[in-house]
Amino acid sequence: MSGLVYSYSRFSDPRQAKGSSLERQAAYAARWAAEHGLKLDESLTLRDEGLSAYHQNHVKSGALGVFLAAIESGKVPPGSVLVVEGLDRLSRAEPIQAQGQLAQIVNAGITVVTASDGKAYSRERLKANPMDLVYSLLVMIRAHEESDTKSKRVKASIVRLCQNWIAGTYEGLIRNGKDPVWLRLVDDKWTLIPERVEAARVALDLYRRGYSATRILDVMVERKLSLTEGGPQTLQIYRLIKQRALLGEKEIVVDGENYRLPGYYPALLTVSEWDDLQTLTSSRGRRAAKHGDVPGIITGMRIARCGYCGRALVGQNIGTRNRRADGGIQDGHRRLHCTSYSNGGCPVPGSSSVAPIERALMAYCSDMLNLQALYVGDRAASPRARLASARAKHADLTAKLERLTDAMLEAAEDGGTPATFAKRARALEVEQNDAAAEVAAAERELASVARTDLQGADEIWTKLAAGVESQDLDARLQARQLVADTFEEIVVFQRGIDPSTTPRGIVDLMLRAKGGGTARVLRIDRKGGWVAAESVADD
């Protein structure tokens, strides 16, 4: 024989590594190598701790997966030997899959030796003694059945604990999944980690104010804040805003069934704060500004569009030319044009400065009478209609699923359920879950509208106006969020509604608030000053 001897060990629970099996297997591998005149490769550590062979985690993200990849790439020389304590260390997957992994190793000219019974599995030995192949299959069947039974027992226990928690008859720990990074367990009680809580609160506050994840991370780095030991990452921010643990809930999914355990953790947000956060996240107009010099307050949110072709409006900053004395970008170098601008798809081509539009918008919304004019009528009518539609859709899907379930039960009594029934049922369940999510989003939107009070809103706009004008990043991000919260659409006619009769330098704006109401048309000059304003009835 030629090649090297490798030793692989795996423990589904890292605590198992504290025993003597590691030393025993290492000694066996060294002795086996010496007896057969081979060299034990000690440079490659093949050890998986805390990785399940039943779920194939040791192949997907562990040392065994690396070893199998090395076999495929030819880095493990033929004639080598892999020493394991038993075949169940290699795999506890379904027998046909487990045997496939053994075959992959053996077909590459590598011998698998089990330290527990001294058996060797190689292509030559299995060809000479096929019963060893049968024996290996029996071992794999037993290993899979043991893990499968244990998995079902553990799942049943978790489901029972979840149901008891929801029913209020159990208040202990349920060890499943990851827990929030801002909590630690002390004497079986959850304790807040102050620096992590501060990091979470800062991240959420900046997100509400319209900061992008990248900009939030910049601020956190400046303040030396982090949610984890490894430092802040963009993905952490997006995960954070979706974690129901902020509400104090623990989410556990068992076989596709979602269990929510209220009050499991100390809460960082109230229910209304959570609803507002999710409304921000799911809102069609809510998009974080890109990291840059001067974020636009009306573009990039699917709110502003061209009045001539209906396409979205985009902003373009030309920051390389001479700047203002304070370092800001000149008004004329912050351009606004539609997405049809470059391909000639707009009947009124060209671009205009976005500065006067922003100036006029901030001034308009700084007046309470103007804000009230935007919200003429029942602001909750539109969200209420969306909620009614979503609930009707969910009820319809639920009724269809119930009828199909009854049909499946009847078919089962008659001898079997058609595969098409099961396929349709799965599709309906997916649609029902999507519809339930739509209902939840509509309920959050309606609740948000009900909580919104115009009292003092004009003062908020007024306080931000100067910062928006001076191109202050924080003020512009807050104003951007106000625009997203306030307007359904802003239609810009950069040469006036009727370019043929509109005086040069005039821009017409049509503003429509969220929740319905009367559209308002503003006519402004090239400096952002009002020329005229009027209400426009819906068609």
C-alpha positions in Angstrom: 0.0 0.0 0.0 1.0 3.6 -0.5 -0.4 7.0 0.5 -1.1 8.6 3.8 -3.3 7.8 6.9 -5.9 10.3 7.9 -7.9 10.3 11.1 -11.4 11.8 11.2 -13.5 12.3 14.3 -16.9 13.8 14.7 -19.1 14.7 17.7 -22.6 16.1 17.4 -22.2 17.6 20.9 -18.8 19.3 21.6 -19.0 18.0 25.2 -18.4 14.5 23.9 -14.9 15.5 22.9 -14.0 15.7 26.6 -13.9 11.9 26.8 -11.1 9.6 25.9 -12.3 8.5 22.4 -10.2 11.2 20.7 -7.0 9.9 22.2 -8.0 6.3 21.7 -8.7 6.9 18.0 -5.5 8.9 17.5 -3.5 6.1 19.1 -5.2 3.5 16.9 -4.5 5.5 13.7 -0.8 5.9 14.6 -0.5 2.2 15.4 -2.4 1.2 12.2 -0.1 3.4 10.1 3.0 2.0 11.8 1.9 -1.6 11.3 1.2 -1.1 7.6 4.3 1.0 6.8 2.3 4.2 6.1 2.8 7.8 7.4 0.1 9.4 9.6 -0.7 12.8 8.2 -0.8 15.0 11.3 -0.9 18.3 9.3 -4.5 17.9 8.4 -6.9 18.1 11.3 -10.1 16.2 10.5 -12.4 17.0 13.4 -16.1 18.1 13.4 -17.4 19.1 16.8 -21.1 20.1 17.2 -21.9 19.1 13.6 -24.7 16.6 12.9 -24.2 13.7 10.5 -27.9 13.1 10.4 -28.5 16.6 8.9 -25.2 16.4 6.9 -23.8 19.5 8.5 -20.4 17.9 8.7 -20.4 17.6 4.9 -22.0 21.0 4.1 -19.8 23.0 6.4 -17.4 20.7 8.2 -14.0 18.9 7.9 -15.5 15.8 6.2 -16.9 18.0 3.4 -13.4 19.5 2.9 -11.9 16.0 2.8 -14.5 14.8 0.2 -13.7 17.9 -1.9 -9.9 17.1 -1.6 -10.6 13.6 -2.9 -12.5 15.0 -5.9 -9.7 17.4 -6.7 -7.0 14.7 -6.5 -5.3 16.1 -3.4 -5.7 12.9 -1.4 -3.4 10.3 -3.0 -4.9 6.8 -4.0 -3.9 4.2 -1.5 -4.5 6.5 1.5 -6.5 5.4 4.5 -9.2 7.2 6.5 -9.5 6.0 10.1 -12.9 6.6 11.8 -14.3 5.3 15.1 -17.3 3.8 13.3 -19.2 4.1 10.1 -21.8 6.2 11.9 -19.2 8.9 12.4 -19.1 9.3 8.6 -22.9 9.6 8.1 -26.2 9.1 9.8 -28.1 10.2 6.7 -30.6 8.0 4.8 -28.8 4.7 4.1 -28.7 5.2 0.3 -27.1 8.6 0.8 -24.7 7.3 3.5 -23.6 4.4 1.3 -23.0 6.8 -1.6 -20.6 8.8 0.5 -18.7 5.6 1.5 -18.7 4.6 -2.2 -17.2 8.0 -3.2 -14.3 7.5 -0.8 -13.7 3.8 -1.7 -14.0 4.4 -5.5 -11.2 7.0 -5.2 -8.8 4.2 -4.1 -9.0 5.1 -0.4 -9.6 2.6 2.4 -11.9 3.3 5.3 -10.9 1.7 8.6 -13.2 1.6 11.6 -11.4 1.7 14.9 -14.3 0.2 16.9 -14.1 -3.2 15.2 -10.9 -3.1 13.0 -12.8 -3.6 9.7 -11.3 -2.2 6.5 -13.5 -1.1 3.6 -11.7 -0.9 0.2 -12.7 -1.6 -3.3 -10.6 -4.8 -3.4 -11.9 -6.1 0.0 -15.5 -5.4 -0.8 -15.2 -7.1 -4.2 -13.6 -10.2 -2.5 -16.2 -10.2 0.4 -19.5 -8.6 -0.7 -21.1 -9.4 2.6 -19.0 -6.5 4.1 -21.0 -4.2 1.9 -24.2 -5.7 3.2 -22.8 -5.3 6.8 -21.9 -1.6 6.2 -25.5 -1.0 4.9 -27.0 -2.6 8.0 -24.8 -0.4 10.2 -25.9 2.7 8.3 -29.6 1.7 8.5 -29.3 1.3 12.3 -27.4 4.6 12.6 -30.0 6.5 10.6 -33.0 4.9 12.5 -31.4 5.8 15.8 -30.9 9.4 14.8 -34.3 9.6 13.1 -36.0 8.3 16.2 -34.1 10.7 18.4 -34.9 13.6 16.1 -38.6 12.9 16.2 -38.5 12.6 20.0 -36.7 15.9 20.3 -39.0 17.6 17.9 -42.1 16.3 19.8 -40.6 17.5 23.1 -39.9 21.0 21.6 -43.5 21.2 20.2 -44.9 20.2 23.5 -42.9 22.8 25.4 -43.9 25.5 22.8 -47.6 24.6 23.2 -47.3 24.7 26.9 -45.6 28.1 26.9 -48.3 29.6 24.6 -50.9 28.1 26.9 -49.2 29.6 29.9 -48.4 26.3 31.7 -44.6 26.4 31.2 -42.1 29.2 31.7 -38.8 27.4 31.5 -36.1 27.4 28.8 -36.5 25.9 25.4 -33.1 25.2 23.9 -33.7 25.5 20.2 -32.1 27.9 17.7 -30.1 31.0 18.4 -30.9 33.6 21.0 -30.5 37.4 20.7 -26.9 38.7 20.7 -27.9 41.4 23.3 -28.8 38.9 25.9 -26.9 36.4 28.0 -28.2 33.6 30.3 -27.3 33.9 33.9 -28.6 31.3 36.4 -31.3 30.4 33.8 -32.5 34.0 33.6 -32.0 36.4 30.6 -29.8 39.4 31.3 -29.3 42.4 29.1 -25.8 43.1 27.8 -25.7 46.9 28.1 -23.2 47.6 25.3 -25.0 45.3 22.9 -28.4 46.8 23.8 -27.0 50.3 23.2 -25.7 49.1 19.8 -29.1 47.7 18.9 -30.9 50.8 19.9 -28.6 53.1 18.0 -28.9 50.9 14.9 -32.7 50.9 15.1 -32.8 54.7 15.6 -30.6 55.4 12.6 -32.6 53.0 10.5 -35.8 54.8 11.4 -34.2 58.1 10.4 -33.5 56.8 6.9 -29.8 55.7 7.2 -28.6 52.9 5.0 -27.1 49.8 6.5 -23.7 50.9 5.3 -24.0 54.3 6.9 -25.3 52.8 10.1 -22.2 50.6 10.3 -20.0 53.7 9.8 -21.7 55.4 12.7 -21.4 52.3 14.9 -17.7 52.0 14.1 -17.2 55.7 14.9 -18.9 55.1 18.3 -17.1 51.8 18.9 -20.4 49.9 19.0 -21.0 46.3 17.9 -23.8 43.7 18.1 -21.3 40.8 18.1 -17.7 40.1 19.1 -16.7 40.0 15.4 -17.6 43.6 14.7 -20.6 45.1 12.9 -21.7 43.8 9.5 -24.3 45.0 7.0 -26.2 41.8 7.2 -26.6 42.1 11.0 -28.7 45.3 10.5 -31.1 43.7 8.1 -31.5 40.7 10.4 -31.9 42.9 13.5 -34.9 44.8 12.1 -36.8 41.6 11.4 -36.1 39.8 14.7 -39.2 39.4 16.8 -36.9 39.0 19.7 -37.0 42.8 19.8 -40.6 42.3 21.0 -39.5 39.7 23.5 -40.8 36.8 21.3 -38.9 33.7 20.5 -39.6 32.1 17.2 -39.2 28.3 16.8 -39.9 26.4 13.5 -40.5 22.7 13.8 -41.3 20.8 10.5 -42.5 24.0 8.9 -44.8 25.0 11.8 -44.0 28.4 13.3 -44.3 28.8 17.1 -44.1 32.3 18.6 -43.5 32.5 22.3 -44.5 35.9 23.7 -42.6 37.2 26.7 -39.7 34.7 26.4 -37.1 37.4 26.3 -36.9 40.9 27.8 -38.4 43.3 25.2 -36.5 46.2 23.6 -39.5 47.5 21.7 -43.2 47.9 22.4 -45.8 46.4 20.1 -46.5 49.8 18.5 -42.8 50.5 18.0 -42.4 47.1 16.4 -45.4 47.7 14.1 -44.0 51.1 13.1 -40.6 49.5 12.3 -42.1 46.8 10.1 -44.3 49.4 8.3 -41.1 51.3 7.5 -39.4 48.2 6.2 -42.3 47.0 4.1 -43.5 50.4 2.8 -43.3 50.7 -1.0 -41.6 54.0 -0.6 -39.2 53.2 2.1 -35.7 52.8 0.7 -32.5 53.8 2.4 -30.4 56.5 0.6 -27.3 55.3 -1.1 -24.1 56.2 0.6 -22.9 59.4 -1.0 -22.3 63.1 -0.8 -25.8 64.5 -0.9 -28.7 61.9 -0.7 -31.8 63.0 -2.5 -35.0 63.6 -0.4 -37.5 62.7 -3.2 -35.6 60.2 -5.5 -34.9 56.5 -5.2 -38.1 55.6 -3.3 -40.5 55.0 -6.2 -42.4 58.2 -5.3 -41.1 60.8 -7.7 -42.0 60.4 -11.4 -41.9 62.3 -14.6 -45.2 64.1 -15.5 -44.6 63.6 -19.2 -43.7 59.9 -19.6 -44.6 58.6 -16.2 -41.2 57.0 -15.6 -39.3 57.2 -12.4 -37.2 60.3 -11.6 -33.5 59.8 -10.6 -31.0 62.2 -9.2 -27.5 62.8 -10.4 -24.9 64.7 -8.4 -22.0 66.3 -10.3 -19.6 66.7 -7.4 -16.4 67.0 -9.3 -17.0 70.6 -10.4 -16.3 73.7 -8.4 -18.2 73.5 -5.1 -19.9 76.0 -2.8 -17.8 77.9 -0.3 -19.0 75.5 2.5 -18.0 72.4 0.4 -21.5 71.6 -0.7 -22.5 70.8 -4.3 -23.8 73.7 -6.4 -27.6 73.7 -6.9 -27.1 73.5 -10.7 -24.9 70.4 -10.3 -27.6 68.4 -8.5 -29.7 67.3 -11.5 -33.1 65.5 -11.8 -34.2 63.6 -14.9 -36.4 60.6 -15.8 -35.2 57.2 -16.6 -36.2 57.7 -20.2 -33.8 60.7 -20.5 -30.9 58.9 -22.1 -32.9 56.8 -24.7 -35.2 59.5 -26.0 -38.3 57.9 -24.5 -39.6 61.1 -23.0 -41.6 63.6 -25.1 -40.0 66.5 -23.0 -36.3 65.5 -22.7 -33.8 67.2 -20.5 -32.9 67.6 -16.9 -33.4 70.3 -14.2 -32.0 71.2 -10.8 -33.6 69.3 -8.0 -32.7 72.0 -5.5 -35.7 74.4 -6.1 -38.1 71.4 -5.9 -36.6 70.3 -2.6 -36.7 73.9 -1.3 -40.4 74.3 -2.4 -41.4 71.0 -0.9 -39.8 71.7 2.5 -41.4 75.2 2.6 -44.8 73.8 1.7 -44.8 71.1 4.3 -43.6 73.5 7.0 -47.1 75.1 6.9 -49.8 73.3 8.9 -52.6 74.6 6.6 -50.8 73.0 3.6 -50.4 69.6 5.4 -54.1 69.6 6.4 -55.0 70.4 2.8 -53.1 67.3 1.7 -55.1 65.1 4.0 -58.6 66.2 3.1 -61.0 63.2 3.6 -60.6 59.9 5.5 -56.9 59.1 5.6 -57.6 55.6 6.7 -59.9 54.8 3.8 -57.2 53.5 1.5 -55.4 51.3 4.1 -58.8 50.0 5.3 -59.7 49.0 1.8 -56.4 47.2 1.4 -56.9 45.3 4.7 -60.4 44.3 3.6 -59.1 43.0 0.3 -56.3 41.1 2.0 -58.6 39.5 4.5 -61.1 38.4 1.8 -58.3 36.8 -0.2 -57.0 35.0 2.9 -60.5 33.8 3.8 -61.1 32.5 0.2 -57.8 30.6 0.2 -58.6 29.1 3.7 -62.0 27.9 2.4 -60.4 26.4 -0.7 -57.9 24.6 1.4 -60.6 23.2 3.8 -62.6 21.9 0.8 -59.5 20.3 -0.7 -58.6 18.7 2.7 -62.1 17.2 2.9 -61.7 15.8 -0.6 -58.4 14.3 0.3 -59.8 12.6 3.4 -62.7 11.1 1.3 -60.2 9.9 -1.3 -58.1 8.3 1.4 -61.1 6.3 2.6 -61.7 5.1 -0.9 -58.2 3.7 -1.3 -55.8 6.5 -1.9 -55.1 10.3 -2.3 -54.2 11.5 -5.8 -50.8 13.1 -6.0 -52.3 16.1 -7.7 -54.4 16.7 -4.6 -51.3 16.8 -2.3 -49.5 19.1 -4.8 -52.4 21.5 -4.9 -52.7 21.5 -1.1 -49.1 22.5 -0.7 -49.5 25.3 -3.3 -52.6 26.6 -1.5 -50.7 26.5 1.9 -48.0 28.7 0.4 -50.6 31.1 -1.0 -52.4 31.1 2.3 -49.2 32.0 4.2 -48.4 34.8 1.7 -52.0 36.1 2.1 -51.6 36.0 5.9 -48.4 38.1 5.6 -50.4 40.6 3.4 -53.1 40.9 6.1 -50.4 41.5 8.8 -48.8 44.2 6.7 -52.2 45.9 6.0 -53.0 45.8 9.7 -49.7 47.5 10.5 -50.3 50.2 7.9 -53.8 50.9 9.2 -52.5 51.1 12.7 -49.7 53.4 11.7 -52.2 55.8 9.9 -54.4 55.8 13.0 -51.5 56.7 15.2 -50.2 59.5 12.9 -51.1 62.9 14.2 -50.5 66.1 12.2 -50.1 68.1 15.4 -46.6 69.4 15.4 -45.7 67.9 12.0 -45.1 71.3 10.5 -42.5 72.1 13.1 -40.6 69.0 12.3 -40.4 70.0 8.6 -39.4 73.5 9.6 -36.6 72.3 11.8 -35.2 70.2 9.0 -35.5 72.8 6.2 -32.2 74.6 7.0 -30.3 71.3 7.3 -31.7 70.1 4.0 -30.6 73.4 2.3 -27.1 73.2 3.8 -26.8 69.6 2.6 -26.5 68.2 6.2 -26.5 64.4 5.9 -28.6 63.7 9.0 -31.2 66.4 8.2 -31.5 65.1 4.6 -32.0 61.5 5.7 -34.7 62.5 8.2 -36.4 64.7 5.5 -36.2 61.8 3.1 -38.0 59.6 5.6 -40.7 62.2 6.1 -41.2 62.4 2.3 -41.5 58.6 2.2 -44.0 58.6 5.1 -46.1 61.5 3.7 -46.3 61.2 0.0 -47.8 58.5 -2.3 -46.4 60.2 -5.3 -44.7 63.4 -6.4 -45.1 64.2 -10.1 -42.7 66.6 -11.6 -43.4 68.7 -14.8 -39.9 70.3 -15.2 -41.1 72.5 -18.1 -44.6 73.0 -16.7 -47.8 71.0 -17.3 -48.1 72.5 -20.7 -44.6 73.3 -21.9 -45.9 75.2 -24.9 -47.5 77.9 -22.8 -45.4 77.7 -19.6 -42.9 80.6 -19.1 -39.3 79.6 -19.0 -37.9 78.5 -15.6 -41.3 77.4 -14.2 -41.7 73.9 -12.7 -45.1 72.3 -11.8 -45.4 69.8 -9.1 -48.3 67.5 -8.2 -48.3 66.2 -4.7 -50.5 63.3 -3.5 -50.4 62.3 0.2 -50.6 58.7 1.4 -54.0 57.5 2.4 -55.8 59.4 -0.4 -57.0 63.0 -0.3 -56.8 65.8 -2.8 -53.9 66.2 -5.1 -52.2 69.6 -4.8 -50.4 71.3 -7.7 -47.6 73.8 -7.0 -46.1 76.1 -9.6 -42.6 77.2 -8.6 -39.8 79.3 -10.1 -36.2 78.3 -10.6 -35.4 79.4 -7.0 -38.1 77.3 -5.4 -40.4 80.2 -4.7 -44.2 79.6 -5.1 -45.9 81.1 -8.1 -49.3 79.4 -7.6 -51.0 76.5 -5.8 -54.3 74.8 -6.4 -56.2 71.6 -5.5 -56.9 69.0 -8.2 -59.9 66.6 -7.9 -59.3 63.0 -8.7 -60.6 61.7 -12.0 
